[in-house]
């Protein structure tokens, strides 16, 4: 996965429609195992192909919360200070299937959808294999 | 009795105290591939979705509540939101208190919306972690077994 880039945005600089730089994150099975350990979510759907197949999934899938966290990170990388996030919300619409050898690529794009005083709302889209894997992910930051 | 809309409003006991540690914040940030300096050191803040770690401990109470009869292998995470007054910080001592906010039956599944309120031992509200789980009903043949 790529490392952070230092960036800082102020509320004055942003307006509705301002686009974030697009980013693509390559996920591997090791990333899922690392996230399982860090989050405490050891559901076998995130590490066992046989379990995933038994419940009708095409294969091991990424934690929805990992994909959401990466969508939020697209915003925190852009604003610079992650402690400014006040609200984030999403829907888990499609699974991110992570191949054992090839992994999966998830691309995040976003733009400012609201500005109210020092508060900015950014709406992020997450796409894997041309399919939106999250509903619009809203991230609200307070830059005051 | 299986879960039904009548379970809305059910509230659980606060979880055991969770102490946000420098090591756990660092581990979580690394799991996101995020090396932001704000996540390092004794004054680190936690990533915005970190409250899930605390909330998940509260979910356990609901998932294992015998009155609800939830089958974990038929539960998927449908929606998630965090509303935070501030980021969790290293050194915070917090608990999560879970409430079932809403239960809707749609077709062959129950949509269960829960809210975990995360607050410090001093009584400061820090974060509200709202999760909607989709609990599919068992297939007919399973029920007959």
Interface residues (C-beta under 8 A of the other chain):
Chain A: X1 X2 X3 X4 X25 X31 X34 X35 X37 X38 X39 X40 X41 X55 X64 X65 X66 X68 X69 X70 X72 X73 X76 X77 X81 X82 X83 X85 X86 X87 X88 X89 X90 X91 X92 X135 X139
Chain B: X24 X27 X28 X30 X31 X32 X33 X34 X35 X36 X38 X39 X45 X47 X48 X49 X52 X53 X56 X57 X73 X76 X77 X78 X79 X80 X81 X82 X83 X84 X85 X86 X87 X130
